[in-house]
Amino acid sequence: MRALLWVVGVVAGVLILLGLVLEAVRWLAIIGLIALVAVIVLAVVKGRQAINHQMRQR
């Protein structure tokens, strides 16, 4: 009986940890996508500023 309780406890702990890890991975993926979009937007803005700066010098 004691071994069965240990097995159930360990399985429950593993499932809880797995759920937390999967939740963390999902949030990290969302944060990564937001950061990627921010980098792309900044690159476009900086590129346009550089092009405008070159046009003004000519």
Secondary structure, 3 states (H helix, E strand, C coil): CHHHHHHHHHHHHHHHHHHHHHHHHHHHHHHHHHHHHHHHHHHHHHHHHHHHHHHHHC
